[in-house]
Amino acid sequence: MDCLFCKIIAGEIPSNKLYEDQQCYAFYDIDPQAPVHFLVVPKAHITGANQITDENSGIVGHIFGVIAKLTKELGCGDDFRVVTNCGPMAGQTVGHLHFHVLAGRSLAWPPG
């Protein structure tokens, strides 16, 4: 498979790992847009939010639990943003479901 995030999960491409369990992998963004900016990805290759089904939707709940744990550990309190893009017109550049977590500064709305 020629997926950037699958290669990161497999250790073929280095990353600054923050967390890993059997279902997901979290790592710091290489181009952070906030003082805290990390990604959480499922280990199973799901191309995007439009591919969530009844069969694989449990991973999303698990990922949000991991996000809550990590933001607490990183001292973000209750102030953080979780973003997922679906499709190129929405800004998705890697075809693997992923959640950006940003914190540590005021985050304006609407985003760029």
Summary of the structure (lengths in Angstrom):
residues: 112
radius of gyration: 13.6
end to end distance: 31.6
largest distance: 37.8
contacts: 273
relative contact order: 0.22
helix: 25%
strand: 22%
